Amino acid sequence: MEKAEDSINIKVYSNCQEVTLYVNGEEKVSQVKYDRVFIFESISLQKGLNVFKAVSSLEDFVYDDLVTNARLE
């Protein structure tokens, strides 16, 4: 049986300069970049369902994306 990962890296692509990552409803970290690739490293996973949401804004519009991950062990 393979061991479940305790943490993962999350990659977000955005045309915005800043992206904020939320994990299970809690704000974790914001990044400001100019190359449009945001990598959030070593994001801890809880047992069960994990919900990741990336949020950014540009010119009065808010953009978000949501993904889930299940950690079974």
N, C-alpha and C positions, 0 to 999 in steps of 0.2 A: 504494500500500500504506500502510495506517495504521500509525503508530508505536505500539508497545506502551507502556503506562504503566510508569514506574519505581516508582510508589507509588500507593496507594489509601487512601481513607478507609473505615473499617469502622464500621457502626452496629449496636449490640447493644441489644435491649430486655430488661429484666430487672426482676423484682419485688424483687431483692436490692439491697442498698446498695453492694456492691463487686463489680466484675467484673475479672478478670485475663485479658489477651489473650496467647496463645501463638502464635508464628509459626514454623512448621516445627520444632516441639518446644522452642523457646526462649522463655522468659518475656520479654515485651517491656515491658508496662506494666500497672499496675493503676489503676483509677479508683474513687473513692468519690463517689457522687451520691445525691440524694434524689428526682430527677425521673424516674428509671427509664429514661432514654435515655442510653446511653453512646456517645460518638463518639470513635473512635481515628483520629487524623489522620496522614496522610503515612506510612503503613506501607509500608516498602520491600518490593518484590517481587524474588525471585530468578528467574533464567531457569528455565523448566520448571514443575514442579508446586509450588504453594504451599499449605500446610495451615494454616488458622486455627482456633484453638480458644478459645472463651470459657468461663471457669470462674468459678462463684460458689457461695456456700453460704448456707444459711438453716436455722437450727434443726437442726443435726446432719445435714443433707442436703447433698450436693454436686451441683450441676447443671452440665452442660456441653453445648456445642453445637459442631459441627465443620462447616466448609465448606472446599472446595478451589477453587483458581483456577489456571489454566494460563497462564503467560506464555511465549509461543512465540518471542519475539524477544529 
